[in-house]
Amino acid sequence: MKSLAMKAQRFLVSEDGPTAVEYAVMLALIVIVCLGAITTLGTKANTTFTNAGNALP
């Protein structure tokens, strides 16, 4: 039981766990922003090309 308590204490004191979580959260936010930007850009480009195509005789 003492070994388990020592391992838990070492894990809580270690900086590796929280750092990895912070990087994972940052990466997730970057991916979400990129997907939103790509979706918006694609929709606007589609509208622009559709309008240009309709304007042709």
ZIMOCOR-V599464 format. One record per pair of residues at least 24 apart in sequence whose ideal C-beta (glycine too) atoms are under 7 Angstrom apart, sorted by the first residue. I is the first residue (numbers start at 1). GAP is how many residues later the second one is. Records with the same first field share a line. If there is no record, write none. Layout:
# ZIMOCOR-V599464
I = GAP / GAP
This chain:
# ZIMOCOR-V599464
none
